[in-house]
Amino acid sequence: MHDNRVVKVSGKSPVTQTAGSIAKCFEQNKYKESVEIRAIGASSVNQMIKAVIVARSKLTSKGYDLVLRPFFAEEEVDGELRTLIVLEASLI
């Protein structure tokens, strides 16, 4: 997946800014492609879910709705293999 369709969320990510990033990914791709939203750890997942809720609100005002496909992935961080929670978001 291209970097312009991946949003990485940390536990300190501001919700409204992250939601804006998610919506912007869809806008840049003319609302046609999916976006991956990634988080590692409980606080990151919390911020990710809140951002998705806000992004959905922004997108529904433009006539779109989000469909989410959650899954686990693994990524090496600082030489250590970590488990990510990934939400693949598409529009309907």
N, C-alpha and C positions, 0 to 999 in steps of 0.2 A: 504494500500500500504506500502511496506517495506521502511525503511528509506534510503536504498541505491538506491531507485528509486524516491526520492523526493529532489528537489533543491529549497531552499528558497532564494529569492532574496530581497535585501534591496536597498534603494536609493543610497547607497554608495558601492554596489557590483561592483568590477571591471569587465567590460564586457568580456574581453578575459579569465579571470579566471573562470567566471561563465559559459561561453561557453565551456571551457575545462571540467568543472564539469558535464555539460549536456552530452557531448560526452562520458566522462568516465563512466557515469551511463549505457549508452548503451553498451559500450565495456565490462564492468564487467558482464553484463547479456547476453553476446554473441549476441547482437543486436536483441534479441527476445522479450523483454518485454517493456512496455510503461514506460515513466518517467513523473512525475508530476512536473511542475515548478510553484511555488507559489509566489505571490507578494501582498502586502497591500500598497495602496497609489500610487499616480500618479508617483512620481519619481522612485519607485520600479518597476512599470509596464513599465516605459520607459527603465530602465536598463534590465529588463527581455526580452523585445522585441528585443533590440539590441543584447543581448547574444544569443537569439534563431537564429537570422540571422547569426551570426558568427559560431554558432554550426552547422547550416545547411550547411554552406560552408565547414566546416571540414568533415562532414559526407558524403557530395556529392562526395568529393575526394576519398572516400572509397567505392563508389557505392551505397550509401543509400540516401534517401530523407525523410524529416520530414512531417508528417501529424499532424496537431494540432486541438484539440477539446477544445475550451475555455468554461469555465463555472465559476459560482460564487460558493463560499463556505463560511462558517462561522467558525471562530475559536476564542477561548477565549484567549485574550492577556492582561496580567496584570489585570485580573478580569473583563475585558470589552469584549463584543462580537464584533468582527471586521469582515468585509466582505473582502474576498480574491478574487483575480482573479487568476484562475488556468488554465494553459495550459496543457492538457494531450497530450504528444508527443509520437508518434509511428513512426516506420520506414516502408518505402515501398521500 
